[in-house]
Amino acid sequence: MRAGLELQKLHRLILTSNAYKQSSRSNPAALARDPQNDLFWRFDARRLDAEEIRDSLLAVGGNLNPTMYGPPIYP
């Protein structure tokens, strides 16, 4: 928002971030030593459920209520 909604600046910010630069390729040496990932040296790729996506968006927005069985949040 500080950049005035210029898409080029937004793209540059995203593409130069550390999170975007992290590789999803596995380490061949670690893969040969632990192919079943029993030592948890990497996070197994999986699809997120709708509830996990919703909770992550609420957490990023600061609206997530961490107490169990609390009231729901409606937009």
PQR file of N, CA, C, O and H, with PARSE charges and radii, in Angstrom:
ATOM      1  N   MET A   1       0.820  -1.185   0.000 -0.4000 1.5000
ATOM      2  CA  MET A   1       0.000   0.000   0.000 -0.0000 2.0000
ATOM      3  C   MET A   1       0.870   1.256   0.000  0.5500 1.7000
ATOM      4  O   MET A   1       0.490   2.275  -0.578 -0.5500 1.4000
ATOM      5  N   ARG A   2       2.030   1.186   0.643 -0.4000 1.5000
ATOM      6  CA  ARG A   2       2.905   2.353   0.672 -0.0000 2.0000
ATOM      7  C   ARG A   2       3.441   2.691  -0.706  0.5500 1.7000
ATOM      8  O   ARG A   2       3.775   3.845  -0.974 -0.5500 1.4000
ATOM      9  H   ARG A   2       2.338   0.359   1.112  0.4000 1.0000
ATOM     10  N   ALA A   3       3.529   1.694  -1.588 -0.4000 1.5000
ATOM     11  CA  ALA A   3       4.075   1.935  -2.931 -0.0000 2.0000
ATOM     12  C   ALA A   3       3.033   2.512  -3.870  0.5500 1.7000
ATOM     13  O   ALA A   3       3.341   2.765  -5.035 -0.5500 1.4000
ATOM     14  H   ALA A   3       3.258   0.757  -1.370  0.4000 1.0000
ATOM     15  N   GLY A   4       1.813   2.727  -3.407 -0.4000 1.5000
ATOM     16  CA  GLY A   4       0.800   3.334  -4.249 -0.0000 2.0000
ATOM     17  C   GLY A   4       0.153   2.358  -5.213  0.5500 1.7000
ATOM     18  O   GLY A   4      -0.305   2.764  -6.281 -0.5500 1.4000
ATOM     19  H   GLY A   4       1.563   2.522  -2.461  0.4000 1.0000
ATOM     20  N   LEU A   5       0.104   1.084  -4.864 -0.4000 1.5000
ATOM     21  CA  LEU A   5      -0.544   0.059  -5.672 -0.0000 2.0000
ATOM     22  C   LEU A   5       0.048  -0.095  -7.065  0.5500 1.7000
ATOM     23  O   LEU A   5      -0.672  -0.409  -8.012 -0.5500 1.4000
ATOM     24  H   LEU A   5       0.475   0.754  -3.997  0.4000 1.0000
ATOM     25  N   GLU A   6       1.328   0.119  -7.198 -0.4000 1.5000
ATOM     26  CA  GLU A   6       1.989  -0.114  -8.477 -0.0000 2.0000
ATOM     27  C   GLU A   6       2.364  -1.583  -8.554  0.5500 1.7000
ATOM     28  O   GLU A   6       3.087  -2.091  -7.696 -0.5500 1.4000
ATOM     29  H   GLU A   6       1.914   0.374  -6.429  0.4000 1.0000
ATOM     30  N   LEU A   7       1.871  -2.268  -9.585 -0.4000 1.5000
ATOM     31  CA  LEU A   7       2.076  -3.707  -9.689 -0.0000 2.0000
ATOM     32  C   LEU A   7       3.539  -4.082  -9.875  0.5500 1.7000
ATOM     33  O   LEU A   7       3.983  -5.110  -9.364 -0.5500 1.4000
ATOM     34  H   LEU A   7       1.284  -1.856 -10.281  0.4000 1.0000
ATOM     35  N   GLN A   8       4.286  -3.269 -10.593 -0.4000 1.5000
ATOM     36  CA  GLN A   8       5.696  -3.594 -10.815 -0.0000 2.0000
ATOM     37  C   GLN A   8       6.455  -3.612  -9.492  0.5500 1.7000
ATOM     38  O   GLN A   8       7.285  -4.493  -9.268 -0.5500 1.4000
ATOM     39  H   GLN A   8       3.925  -2.433 -11.008  0.4000 1.0000
ATOM     40  N   LYS A   9       6.182  -2.660  -8.623 -0.4000 1.5000
ATOM     41  CA  LYS A   9       6.851  -2.637  -7.317 -0.0000 2.0000
ATOM     42  C   LYS A   9       6.390  -3.810  -6.457  0.5500 1.7000
ATOM     43  O   LYS A   9       7.183  -4.390  -5.716 -0.5500 1.4000
ATOM     44  H   LYS A   9       5.508  -1.944  -8.804  0.4000 1.0000
ATOM     45  N   LEU A  10       5.111  -4.157  -6.555 -0.4000 1.5000
ATOM     46  CA  LEU A  10       4.603  -5.307  -5.812 -0.0000 2.0000
ATOM     47  C   LEU A  10       5.244  -6.597  -6.307  0.5500 1.7000
ATOM     48  O   LEU A  10       5.645  -7.437  -5.501 -0.5500 1.4000
ATOM     49  H   LEU A  10       4.467  -3.686  -7.157  0.4000 1.0000
ATOM     50  N   HIS A  11       5.344  -6.763  -7.615 -0.4000 1.5000
ATOM     51  CA  HIS A  11       5.997  -7.955  -8.176 -0.0000 2.0000
ATOM     52  C   HIS A  11       7.459  -8.031  -7.760  0.5500 1.7000
ATOM     53  O   HIS A  11       7.954  -9.106  -7.422 -0.5500 1.4000
ATOM     54  H   HIS A  11       5.018  -6.081  -8.270  0.4000 1.0000
ATOM     55  N   ARG A  12       8.144  -6.911  -7.783 -0.4000 1.5000
ATOM     56  CA  ARG A  12       9.558  -6.894  -7.372 -0.0000 2.0000
ATOM     57  C   ARG A  12       9.689  -7.297  -5.912  0.5500 1.7000
ATOM     58  O   ARG A  12      10.595  -8.050  -5.557 -0.5500 1.4000
ATOM     59  H   ARG A  12       7.742  -6.038  -8.058  0.4000 1.0000
ATOM     60  N   LEU A  13       8.795  -6.804  -5.062 -0.4000 1.5000
ATOM     61  CA  LEU A  13       8.831  -7.145  -3.640 -0.0000 2.0000
ATOM     62  C   LEU A  13       8.620  -8.641  -3.428  0.5500 1.7000
ATOM     63  O   LEU A  13       9.325  -9.263  -2.634 -0.5500 1.4000
ATOM     64  H   LEU A  13       8.059  -6.192  -5.350  0.4000 1.0000
ATOM     65  N   ILE A  14       7.654  -9.214  -4.135 -0.4000 1.5000
ATOM     66  CA  ILE A  14       7.375 -10.646  -3.992 -0.0000 2.0000
ATOM     67  C   ILE A  14       8.531 -11.485  -4.528  0.5500 1.7000
ATOM     68  O   ILE A  14       8.980 -12.422  -3.868 -0.5500 1.4000
ATOM     69  H   ILE A  14       7.081  -8.709  -4.780  0.4000 1.0000
ATOM     70  N   LEU A  15       9.011 -11.148  -5.720 -0.4000 1.5000
ATOM     71  CA  LEU A  15      10.039 -11.964  -6.364 -0.0000 2.0000
ATOM     72  C   LEU A  15      11.403 -11.868  -5.696  0.5500 1.7000
ATOM     73  O   LEU A  15      12.236 -12.756  -5.877 -0.5500 1.4000
ATOM     74  H   LEU A  15       8.646 -10.386  -6.256  0.4000 1.0000
ATOM     75  N   THR A  16      11.645 -10.830  -4.942 -0.4000 1.5000
ATOM     76  CA  THR A  16      12.927 -10.704  -4.248 -0.0000 2.0000
ATOM     77  C   THR A  16      12.838 -11.113  -2.780  0.5500 1.7000
ATOM     78  O   THR A  16      13.822 -10.993  -2.050 -0.5500 1.4000
ATOM     79  H   THR A  16      10.968 -10.109  -4.796  0.4000 1.0000
ATOM     80  N   SER A  17      11.677 -11.594  -2.335 -0.4000 1.5000
ATOM     81  CA  SER A  17      11.533 -11.997  -0.936 -0.0000 2.0000
ATOM     82  C   SER A  17      12.242 -13.331  -0.692  0.5500 1.7000
ATOM     83  O   SER A  17      12.407 -14.133  -1.611 -0.5500 1.4000
ATOM     84  H   SER A  17      10.878 -11.691  -2.927  0.4000 1.0000
ATOM     85  N   ASN A  18      12.648 -13.552   0.525 -0.4000 1.5000
ATOM     86  CA  ASN A  18      13.335 -14.797   0.881 -0.0000 2.0000
ATOM     87  C   ASN A  18      12.414 -16.002   0.764  0.5500 1.7000
ATOM     88  O   ASN A  18      12.855 -17.082   0.372 -0.5500 1.4000
ATOM     89  H   ASN A  18      12.514 -12.901   1.272  0.4000 1.0000
ATOM     90  N   ALA A  19      11.139 -15.829   1.100 -0.4000 1.5000
ATOM     91  CA  ALA A  19      10.195 -16.948   1.009 -0.0000 2.0000
ATOM     92  C   ALA A  19      10.031 -17.402  -0.439  0.5500 1.7000
ATOM     93  O   ALA A  19       9.925 -18.601  -0.695 -0.5500 1.4000
ATOM     94  H   ALA A  19      10.781 -14.951   1.418  0.4000 1.0000
ATOM     95  N   TYR A  20      10.009 -16.478  -1.383 -0.4000 1.5000
ATOM     96  CA  TYR A  20       9.840 -16.835  -2.794 -0.0000 2.0000
ATOM     97  C   TYR A  20      11.093 -17.520  -3.341  0.5500 1.7000
ATOM     98  O   TYR A  20      11.005 -18.381  -4.217 -0.5500 1.4000
ATOM     99  H   TYR A  20      10.095 -15.503  -1.176  0.4000 1.0000
ATOM    100  N   LYS A  21      12.248 -17.136  -2.822 -0.4000 1.5000
ATOM    101  CA  LYS A  21      13.513 -17.675  -3.330 -0.0000 2.0000
ATOM    102  C   LYS A  21      13.817 -19.089  -2.832  0.5500 1.7000
ATOM    103  O   LYS A  21      14.684 -19.762  -3.388 -0.5500 1.4000
ATOM    104  H   LYS A  21      12.320 -16.438  -2.110  0.4000 1.0000
ATOM    105  N   GLN A  22      13.125 -19.541  -1.805 -0.4000 1.5000
ATOM    106  CA  GLN A  22      13.412 -20.866  -1.274 -0.0000 2.0000
ATOM    107  C   GLN A  22      13.043 -21.931  -2.300  0.5500 1.7000
ATOM    108  O   GLN A  22      11.999 -21.861  -2.948 -0.5500 1.4000
ATOM    109  H   GLN A  22      12.421 -18.994  -1.353  0.4000 1.0000
ATOM    110  N   SER A  23      13.902 -22.891  -2.426 -0.4000 1.5000
ATOM    111  CA  SER A  23      13.723 -23.933  -3.433 -0.0000 2.0000
ATOM    112  C   SER A  23      12.901 -25.084  -2.882  0.5500 1.7000
ATOM    113  O   SER A  23      12.971 -25.399  -1.694 -0.5500 1.4000
ATOM    114  H   SER A  23      14.750 -22.948  -1.899  0.4000 1.0000
ATOM    115  N   SER A  24      12.127 -25.705  -3.747 -0.4000 1.5000
ATOM    116  CA  SER A  24      11.366 -26.884  -3.339 -0.0000 2.0000
ATOM    117  C   SER A  24      12.074 -28.164  -3.756  0.5500 1.7000
ATOM    118  O   SER A  24      11.559 -29.262  -3.545 -0.5500 1.4000
ATOM    119  H   SER A  24      12.070 -25.449  -4.713  0.4000 1.0000
ATOM    120  N   ARG A  25      13.259 -28.023  -4.350 -0.4000 1.5000
ATOM    121  CA  ARG A  25      14.024 -29.213  -4.750 -0.0000 2.0000
ATOM    122  C   ARG A  25      14.596 -29.903  -3.523  0.5500 1.7000
ATOM    123  O   ARG A  25      14.962 -29.255  -2.543 -0.5500 1.4000
ATOM    124  H   ARG A  25      13.678 -27.131  -4.522  0.4000 1.0000
ATOM    125  N   SER A  26      14.667 -31.196  -3.589 -0.4000 1.5000
ATOM    126  CA  SER A  26      15.190 -31.942  -2.452 -0.0000 2.0000
ATOM    127  C   SER A  26      16.714 -32.042  -2.530  0.5500 1.7000
ATOM    128  O   SER A  26      17.317 -31.833  -3.583 -0.5500 1.4000
ATOM    129  H   SER A  26      14.370 -31.723  -4.386  0.4000 1.0000
ATOM    130  N   ASN A  27      17.309 -32.364  -1.403 -0.4000 1.5000
ATOM    131  CA  ASN A  27      18.745 -32.546  -1.304 -0.0000 2.0000
ATOM    132  C   ASN A  27      19.050 -33.993  -1.690  0.5500 1.7000
ATOM    133  O   ASN A  27      18.608 -34.906  -0.992 -0.5500 1.4000
ATOM    134  H   ASN A  27      16.820 -32.535  -0.547  0.4000 1.0000
ATOM    135  N   PRO A  28      19.795 -34.239  -2.784 -0.5600 1.5000
ATOM    136  CA  PRO A  28      20.032 -35.621  -3.226  0.2800 2.0000
ATOM    137  C   PRO A  28      20.726 -36.490  -2.179  0.5500 1.7000
ATOM    138  O   PRO A  28      20.414 -37.675  -2.062 -0.5500 1.4000
ATOM    139  N   ALA A  29      21.659 -35.923  -1.420 -0.4000 1.5000
ATOM    140  CA  ALA A  29      22.352 -36.706  -0.399 -0.0000 2.0000
ATOM    141  C   ALA A  29      21.384 -37.116   0.719  0.5500 1.7000
ATOM    142  O   ALA A  29      21.406 -38.258   1.178 -0.5500 1.4000
ATOM    143  H   ALA A  29      21.913 -34.961  -1.516  0.4000 1.0000
ATOM    144  N   ALA A  30      20.543 -36.185   1.148 -0.4000 1.5000
ATOM    145  CA  ALA A  30      19.578 -36.497   2.194 -0.0000 2.0000
ATOM    146  C   ALA A  30      18.501 -37.448   1.682  0.5500 1.7000
ATOM    147  O   ALA A  30      18.032 -38.311   2.424 -0.5500 1.4000
ATOM    148  H   ALA A  30      20.525 -35.257   0.775  0.4000 1.0000
ATOM    149  N   LEU A  31      18.110 -37.297   0.429 -0.4000 1.5000
ATOM    150  CA  LEU A  31      17.108 -38.183  -0.151 -0.0000 2.0000
ATOM    151  C   LEU A  31      17.626 -39.612  -0.257  0.5500 1.7000
ATOM    152  O   LEU A  31      16.865 -40.557  -0.049 -0.5500 1.4000
ATOM    153  H   LEU A  31      18.491 -36.596  -0.174  0.4000 1.0000
ATOM    154  N   ALA A  32      18.908 -39.788  -0.579 -0.4000 1.5000
ATOM    155  CA  ALA A  32      19.496 -41.126  -0.662 -0.0000 2.0000
ATOM    156  C   ALA A  32      19.605 -41.763   0.725  0.5500 1.7000
ATOM    157  O   ALA A  32      19.465 -42.977   0.868 -0.5500 1.4000
ATOM    158  H   ALA A  32      19.526 -39.021  -0.748  0.4000 1.0000
ATOM    159  N   ARG A  33      19.853 -40.949   1.728 -0.4000 1.5000
ATOM    160  CA  ARG A  33      20.028 -41.472   3.082 -0.0000 2.0000
ATOM    161  C   ARG A  33      18.694 -41.753   3.788  0.5500 1.7000
ATOM    162  O   ARG A  33      18.589 -42.696   4.572 -0.5500 1.4000
ATOM    163  H   ARG A  33      19.967 -39.962   1.612  0.4000 1.0000
ATOM    164  N   ASP A  34      17.681 -40.933   3.507 -0.4000 1.5000
ATOM    165  CA  ASP A  34      16.383 -41.074   4.166 -0.0000 2.0000
ATOM    166  C   ASP A  34      15.262 -40.849   3.145  0.5500 1.7000
ATOM    167  O   ASP A  34      14.620 -39.799   3.162 -0.5500 1.4000
ATOM    168  H   ASP A  34      17.765 -40.166   2.870  0.4000 1.0000
ATOM    169  N   PRO A  35      15.020 -41.819   2.259 -0.5600 1.5000
ATOM    170  CA  PRO A  35      14.017 -41.612   1.203  0.2800 2.0000
ATOM    171  C   PRO A  35      12.581 -41.540   1.713  0.5500 1.7000
ATOM    172  O   PRO A  35      11.738 -40.919   1.066 -0.5500 1.4000
ATOM    173  N   GLN A  36      12.282 -42.153   2.847 -0.4000 1.5000
ATOM    174  CA  GLN A  36      10.919 -42.127   3.389 -0.0000 2.0000
ATOM    175  C   GLN A  36      10.661 -40.922   4.293  0.5500 1.7000
ATOM    176  O   GLN A  36       9.560 -40.758   4.818 -0.5500 1.4000
ATOM    177  H   GLN A  36      12.967 -42.657   3.372  0.4000 1.0000
ATOM    178  N   ASN A  37      11.683 -40.081   4.472 -0.4000 1.5000
ATOM    179  CA  ASN A  37      11.578 -38.881   5.304 -0.0000 2.0000
ATOM    180  C   ASN A  37      11.250 -39.221   6.757  0.5500 1.7000
ATOM    181  O   ASN A  37      10.489 -38.503   7.406 -0.5500 1.4000
ATOM    182  H   ASN A  37      12.578 -40.215   4.046  0.4000 1.0000
ATOM    183  N   ASP A  38      11.815 -40.303   7.266 -0.4000 1.5000
ATOM    184  CA  ASP A  38      11.591 -40.695   8.654 -0.0000 2.0000
ATOM    185  C   ASP A  38      12.232 -39.714   9.635  0.5500 1.7000
ATOM    186  O   ASP A  38      11.786 -39.602  10.777 -0.5500 1.4000
ATOM    187  H   ASP A  38      12.434 -40.887   6.739  0.4000 1.0000
ATOM    188  N   LEU A  39      13.263 -39.011   9.204 -0.4000 1.5000
ATOM    189  CA  LEU A  39      13.954 -38.057  10.072 -0.0000 2.0000
ATOM    190  C   LEU A  39      13.403 -36.639   9.940  0.5500 1.7000
ATOM    191  O   LEU A  39      13.905 -35.714  10.579 -0.5500 1.4000
ATOM    192  H   LEU A  39      13.626 -39.102   8.276  0.4000 1.0000
ATOM    193  N   PHE A  40      12.375 -36.469   9.114 -0.4000 1.5000
ATOM    194  CA  PHE A  40      11.711 -35.175   8.917 -0.0000 2.0000
ATOM    195  C   PHE A  40      12.681 -34.067   8.497  0.5500 1.7000
ATOM    196  O   PHE A  40      12.649 -32.970   9.054 -0.5500 1.4000
ATOM    197  H   PHE A  40      11.968 -37.221   8.595  0.4000 1.0000
ATOM    198  N   TRP A  41      13.530 -34.348   7.530 -0.4000 1.5000
ATOM    199  CA  TRP A  41      14.470 -33.340   7.044 -0.0000 2.0000
ATOM    200  C   TRP A  41      13.826 -32.419   6.022  0.5500 1.7000
ATOM    201  O   TRP A  41      14.402 -31.397   5.649 -0.5500 1.4000
ATOM    202  H   TRP A  41      13.556 -35.240   7.077  0.4000 1.0000
ATOM    203  N   ARG A  42      12.633 -32.781   5.570 -0.4000 1.5000
ATOM    204  CA  ARG A  42      11.885 -31.907   4.655 -0.0000 2.0000
ATOM    205  C   ARG A  42      10.410 -32.045   4.969  0.5500 1.7000
ATOM    206  O   ARG A  42       9.979 -33.002   5.612 -0.5500 1.4000
ATOM    207  H   ARG A  42      12.165 -33.611   5.873  0.4000 1.0000
ATOM    208  N   PHE A  43       9.648 -31.073   4.504 -0.4000 1.5000
ATOM    209  CA  PHE A  43       8.203 -31.123   4.697 -0.0000 2.0000
ATOM    210  C   PHE A  43       7.587 -31.747   3.462  0.5500 1.7000
ATOM    211  O   PHE A  43       7.827 -31.283   2.347 -0.5500 1.4000
ATOM    212  H   PHE A  43       9.998 -30.296   3.981  0.4000 1.0000
ATOM    213  N   ASP A  44       6.794 -32.796   3.643 -0.4000 1.5000
ATOM    214  CA  ASP A  44       6.162 -33.449   2.510 -0.0000 2.0000
ATOM    215  C   ASP A  44       5.160 -32.503   1.859  0.5500 1.7000
ATOM    216  O   ASP A  44       4.370 -31.853   2.544 -0.5500 1.4000
ATOM    217  H   ASP A  44       6.598 -33.173   4.549  0.4000 1.0000
ATOM    218  N   ALA A  45       5.198 -32.433   0.538 -0.4000 1.5000
ATOM    219  CA  ALA A  45       4.261 -31.586  -0.194 -0.0000 2.0000
ATOM    220  C   ALA A  45       2.867 -32.182  -0.107  0.5500 1.7000
ATOM    221  O   ALA A  45       2.677 -33.387  -0.275 -0.5500 1.4000
ATOM    222  H   ALA A  45       5.839 -32.961  -0.019  0.4000 1.0000
ATOM    223  N   ARG A  46       1.905 -31.327   0.155 -0.4000 1.5000
ATOM    224  CA  ARG A  46       0.525 -31.777   0.229 -0.0000 2.0000
ATOM    225  C   ARG A  46      -0.381 -30.591  -0.064  0.5500 1.7000
ATOM    226  O   ARG A  46       0.035 -29.435   0.022 -0.5500 1.4000
ATOM    227  H   ARG A  46       2.058 -30.349   0.291  0.4000 1.0000
ATOM    228  N   ARG A  47      -1.611 -30.893  -0.408 -0.4000 1.5000
ATOM    229  CA  ARG A  47      -2.593 -29.856  -0.654 -0.0000 2.0000
ATOM    230  C   ARG A  47      -3.217 -29.443   0.670  0.5500 1.7000
ATOM    231  O   ARG A  47      -3.407 -30.271   1.561 -0.5500 1.4000
ATOM    232  H   ARG A  47      -1.949 -31.832  -0.478  0.4000 1.0000
ATOM    233  N   LEU A  48      -3.532 -28.170   0.795 -0.4000 1.5000
ATOM    234  CA  LEU A  48      -4.178 -27.676   2.006 -0.0000 2.0000
ATOM    235  C   LEU A  48      -5.685 -27.846   1.907  0.5500 1.7000
ATOM    236  O   LEU A  48      -6.268 -27.705   0.832 -0.5500 1.4000
ATOM    237  H   LEU A  48      -3.378 -27.497   0.072  0.4000 1.0000
ATOM    238  N   ASP A  49      -6.308 -28.149   3.037 -0.4000 1.5000
ATOM    239  CA  ASP A  49      -7.761 -28.188   3.106 -0.0000 2.0000
ATOM    240  C   ASP A  49      -8.296 -26.760   3.153  0.5500 1.7000
ATOM    241  O   ASP A  49      -7.555 -25.821   3.443 -0.5500 1.4000
ATOM    242  H   ASP A  49      -5.834 -28.263   3.910  0.4000 1.0000
ATOM    243  N   ALA A  50      -9.561 -26.606   2.872 -0.4000 1.5000
ATOM    244  CA  ALA A  50     -10.181 -25.280   2.893 -0.0000 2.0000
ATOM    245  C   ALA A  50     -10.073 -24.648   4.284  0.5500 1.7000
ATOM    246  O   ALA A  50      -9.866 -23.441   4.403 -0.5500 1.4000
ATOM    247  H   ALA A  50     -10.163 -27.369   2.636  0.4000 1.0000
ATOM    248  N   GLU A  51     -10.212 -25.457   5.327 -0.4000 1.5000
ATOM    249  CA  GLU A  51     -10.123 -24.923   6.684 -0.0000 2.0000
ATOM    250  C   GLU A  51      -8.717 -24.404   6.983  0.5500 1.7000
ATOM    251  O   GLU A  51      -8.566 -23.379   7.648 -0.5500 1.4000
ATOM    252  H   GLU A  51     -10.381 -26.438   5.230  0.4000 1.0000
ATOM    253  N   GLU A  52      -7.699 -25.095   6.502 -0.4000 1.5000
ATOM    254  CA  GLU A  52      -6.318 -24.645   6.721 -0.0000 2.0000
ATOM    255  C   GLU A  52      -6.042 -23.347   5.968  0.5500 1.7000
ATOM    256  O   GLU A  52      -5.347 -22.467   6.475 -0.5500 1.4000
ATOM    257  H   GLU A  52      -7.822 -25.927   5.962  0.4000 1.0000
ATOM    258  N   ILE A  53      -6.582 -23.232   4.768 -0.4000 1.5000
ATOM    259  CA  ILE A  53      -6.398 -21.993   4.000 -0.0000 2.0000
ATOM    260  C   ILE A  53      -7.102 -20.841   4.707  0.5500 1.7000
ATOM    261  O   ILE A  53      -6.543 -19.753   4.837 -0.5500 1.4000
ATOM    262  H   ILE A  53      -7.146 -23.947   4.356  0.4000 1.0000
ATOM    263  N   ARG A  54      -8.336 -21.082   5.166 -0.4000 1.5000
ATOM    264  CA  ARG A  54      -9.082 -20.043   5.870 -0.0000 2.0000
ATOM    265  C   ARG A  54      -8.352 -19.609   7.132  0.5500 1.7000
ATOM    266  O   ARG A  54      -8.214 -18.413   7.389 -0.5500 1.4000
ATOM    267  H   ARG A  54      -8.790 -21.967   5.060  0.4000 1.0000
ATOM    268  N   ASP A  55      -7.880 -20.578   7.928 -0.4000 1.5000
ATOM    269  CA  ASP A  55      -7.175 -20.236   9.165 -0.0000 2.0000
ATOM    270  C   ASP A  55      -5.887 -19.477   8.889  0.5500 1.7000
ATOM    271  O   ASP A  55      -5.548 -18.553   9.628 -0.5500 1.4000
ATOM    272  H   ASP A  55      -7.992 -21.550   7.720  0.4000 1.0000
ATOM    273  N   SER A  56      -5.161 -19.851   7.836 -0.4000 1.5000
ATOM    274  CA  SER A  56      -3.918 -19.135   7.533 -0.0000 2.0000
ATOM    275  C   SER A  56      -4.210 -17.711   7.093  0.5500 1.7000
ATOM    276  O   SER A  56      -3.463 -16.798   7.444 -0.5500 1.4000
ATOM    277  H   SER A  56      -5.436 -20.602   7.235  0.4000 1.0000
ATOM    278  N   LEU A  57      -5.285 -17.497   6.329 -0.4000 1.5000
ATOM    279  CA  LEU A  57      -5.650 -16.143   5.927 -0.0000 2.0000
ATOM    280  C   LEU A  57      -6.091 -15.310   7.121  0.5500 1.7000
ATOM    281  O   LEU A  57      -5.741 -14.134   7.221 -0.5500 1.4000
ATOM    282  H   LEU A  57      -5.892 -18.239   6.044  0.4000 1.0000
ATOM    283  N   LEU A  58      -6.859 -15.911   8.027 -0.4000 1.5000
ATOM    284  CA  LEU A  58      -7.256 -15.190   9.235 -0.0000 2.0000
ATOM    285  C   LEU A  58      -6.047 -14.858  10.105  0.5500 1.7000
ATOM    286  O   LEU A  58      -5.985 -13.778  10.693 -0.5500 1.4000
ATOM    287  H   LEU A  58      -7.143 -16.866   7.945  0.4000 1.0000
ATOM    288  N   ALA A  59      -5.084 -15.780  10.193 -0.4000 1.5000
ATOM    289  CA  ALA A  59      -3.883 -15.530  10.994 -0.0000 2.0000
ATOM    290  C   ALA A  59      -3.066 -14.387  10.410  0.5500 1.7000
ATOM    291  O   ALA A  59      -2.572 -13.536  11.149 -0.5500 1.4000
ATOM    292  H   ALA A  59      -5.134 -16.658   9.716  0.4000 1.0000
ATOM    293  N   VAL A  60      -2.919 -14.362   9.092 -0.4000 1.5000
ATOM    294  CA  VAL A  60      -2.161 -13.287   8.450 -0.0000 2.0000
ATOM    295  C   VAL A  60      -2.857 -11.950   8.656  0.5500 1.7000
ATOM    296  O   VAL A  60      -2.202 -10.931   8.875 -0.5500 1.4000
ATOM    297  H   VAL A  60      -3.320 -15.053   8.491  0.4000 1.0000
ATOM    298  N   GLY A  61      -4.191 -11.954   8.586 -0.4000 1.5000
ATOM    299  CA  GLY A  61      -4.947 -10.724   8.777 -0.0000 2.0000
ATOM    300  C   GLY A  61      -5.105 -10.307  10.225  0.5500 1.7000
ATOM    301  O   GLY A  61      -5.625  -9.226  10.501 -0.5500 1.4000
ATOM    302  H   GLY A  61      -4.723 -12.782   8.408  0.4000 1.0000
ATOM    303  N   GLY A  62      -4.662 -11.147  11.161 -0.4000 1.5000
ATOM    304  CA  GLY A  62      -4.762 -10.823  12.579 -0.0000 2.0000
ATOM    305  C   GLY A  62      -6.146 -11.059  13.163  0.5500 1.7000
ATOM    306  O   GLY A  62      -6.449 -10.555  14.244 -0.5500 1.4000
ATOM    307  H   GLY A  62      -4.239 -12.025  10.937  0.4000 1.0000
ATOM    308  N   ASN A  63      -6.999 -11.821  12.465 -0.4000 1.5000
ATOM    309  CA  ASN A  63      -8.359 -12.060  12.931 -0.0000 2.0000
ATOM    310  C   ASN A  63      -8.586 -13.465  13.461  0.5500 1.7000
ATOM    311  O   ASN A  63      -9.724 -13.820  13.768 -0.5500 1.4000
ATOM    312  H   ASN A  63      -6.753 -12.231  11.587  0.4000 1.0000
ATOM    313  N   LEU A  64      -7.553 -14.268  13.579 -0.4000 1.5000
ATOM    314  CA  LEU A  64      -7.717 -15.648  14.027 -0.0000 2.0000
ATOM    315  C   LEU A  64      -7.873 -15.692  15.538  0.5500 1.7000
ATOM    316  O   LEU A  64      -7.059 -15.133  16.273 -0.5500 1.4000
ATOM    317  H   LEU A  64      -6.628 -13.980  13.329  0.4000 1.0000
ATOM    318  N   ASN A  65      -8.927 -16.364  15.998 -0.4000 1.5000
ATOM    319  CA  ASN A  65      -9.160 -16.560  17.420 -0.0000 2.0000
ATOM    320  C   ASN A  65      -8.600 -17.935  17.771  0.5500 1.7000
ATOM    321  O   ASN A  65      -9.171 -18.937  17.341 -0.5500 1.4000
ATOM    322  H   ASN A  65      -9.588 -16.819  15.401  0.4000 1.0000
ATOM    323  N   PRO A  66      -7.505 -18.030  18.534 -0.5600 1.5000
ATOM    324  CA  PRO A  66      -6.863 -19.320  18.786  0.2800 2.0000
ATOM    325  C   PRO A  66      -7.587 -20.193  19.799  0.5500 1.7000
ATOM    326  O   PRO A  66      -7.215 -21.355  19.964 -0.5500 1.4000
ATOM    327  N   THR A  67      -8.607 -19.681  20.485 -0.4000 1.5000
ATOM    328  CA  THR A  67      -9.311 -20.514  21.461 -0.0000 2.0000
ATOM    329  C   THR A  67     -10.224 -21.489  20.735  0.5500 1.7000
ATOM    330  O   THR A  67     -10.842 -21.156  19.724 -0.5500 1.4000
ATOM    331  H   THR A  67      -8.909 -18.737  20.351  0.4000 1.0000
ATOM    332  N   MET A  68     -10.295 -22.708  21.278 -0.4000 1.5000
ATOM    333  CA  MET A  68     -11.142 -23.721  20.678 -0.0000 2.0000
ATOM    334  C   MET A  68     -12.601 -23.457  20.999  0.5500 1.7000
ATOM    335  O   MET A  68     -12.934 -22.956  22.073 -0.5500 1.4000
ATOM    336  H   MET A  68      -9.793 -22.979  22.099  0.4000 1.0000
ATOM    337  N   TYR A  69     -13.470 -23.801  20.053 -0.4000 1.5000
ATOM    338  CA  TYR A  69     -14.916 -23.711  20.204 -0.0000 2.0000
ATOM    339  C   TYR A  69     -15.380 -22.289  20.445  0.5500 1.7000
ATOM    340  O   TYR A  69     -16.407 -22.068  21.086 -0.5500 1.4000
ATOM    341  H   TYR A  69     -13.199 -24.208  19.180  0.4000 1.0000
ATOM    342  N   GLY A  70     -14.629 -21.321  19.934 -0.4000 1.5000
ATOM    343  CA  GLY A  70     -15.033 -19.925  20.058 -0.0000 2.0000
ATOM    344  C   GLY A  70     -16.035 -19.556  18.976  0.5500 1.7000
ATOM    345  O   GLY A  70     -16.357 -20.375  18.115 -0.5500 1.4000
ATOM    346  H   GLY A  70     -13.794 -21.501  19.413  0.4000 1.0000
ATOM    347  N   PRO A  71     -16.521 -18.341  19.020 -0.5600 1.5000
ATOM    348  CA  PRO A  71     -17.487 -17.915  18.005  0.2800 2.0000
ATOM    349  C   PRO A  71     -16.792 -17.789  16.638  0.5500 1.7000
ATOM    350  O   PRO A  71     -15.618 -17.424  16.574 -0.5500 1.4000
ATOM    351  N   PRO A  72     -17.512 -18.088  15.549 -0.5600 1.5000
ATOM    352  CA  PRO A  72     -16.904 -17.985  14.216  0.2800 2.0000
ATOM    353  C   PRO A  72     -16.726 -16.525  13.816  0.5500 1.7000
ATOM    354  O   PRO A  72     -17.318 -15.626  14.412 -0.5500 1.4000
ATOM    355  N   ILE A  73     -15.911 -16.310  12.807 -0.4000 1.5000
ATOM    356  CA  ILE A  73     -15.679 -14.964  12.291 -0.0000 2.0000
ATOM    357  C   ILE A  73     -16.318 -14.865  10.930  0.5500 1.7000
ATOM    358  O   ILE A  73     -16.022 -15.664  10.042 -0.5500 1.4000
ATOM    359  H   ILE A  73     -15.430 -17.040  12.322  0.4000 1.0000
ATOM    360  N   TYR A  74     -17.184 -13.901  10.755 -0.4000 1.5000
ATOM    361  CA  TYR A  74     -17.841 -13.690   9.477 -0.0000 2.0000
ATOM    362  C   TYR A  74     -17.299 -12.416   8.839  0.5500 1.7000
ATOM    363  O   TYR A  74     -17.024 -11.442   9.540 -0.5500 1.4000
ATOM    364  H   TYR A  74     -17.424 -13.251  11.477  0.4000 1.0000
ATOM    365  N   PRO A  75     -17.143 -12.413   7.529 -0.5600 1.5000
ATOM    366  CA  PRO A  75     -16.634 -11.204   6.873  0.2800 2.0000
ATOM    367  C   PRO A  75     -17.646 -10.068   6.917  0.5500 1.7000
ATOM    368  O   PRO A  75     -17.375  -8.979   6.410 -0.5500 1.4000
TER
END
